Amino acid sequence: MSRRILPQVTAMLLATANPAMAQTAQRPAPNDMLKVADSSTSAMLATLERSVEAQLGAQLNSAERPETAERIAGFKKNLFDALRKRGFTAEQSMQIVVATPLPAVGR
């Protein structure tokens, strides 16, 4: 968000949250508002970083298990067989299997 827009947005949020407070409270200095915004952004980024690390850790833990490899092999084999059954050549089927990503959350 632009540093010129941030003070206006903050003032609007304050007025919406508590109109009486917005009328009586003195408007914070732009530098103070930027410090609050920077602090909030840093806190959100730290939370996001922990979340991404947890998700990646869970994916790696799953990928390390032998049964995960078995399930991936089953998925790829079933895809290959289904493509062959639909009339694709073995070479075409293999190209599609190689190009097909594994099912994943968030895709």
Residue pairs with C-beta under 8 A, 6 or more apart in sequence:
1 9
1 37
3 30
3 34
6 30
6 33
6 34
6 37
7 27
7 30
7 33
10 28
10 33
10 36
10 37
11 22
11 27
14 21
14 22
14 25
15 22
28 36
62 68
72 102
75 102
75 103
76 97
76 100
79 96
79 97
79 100
80 93
80 94
80 97
83 92
83 93
83 96
83 97
84 90
84 93
88 96
101 107
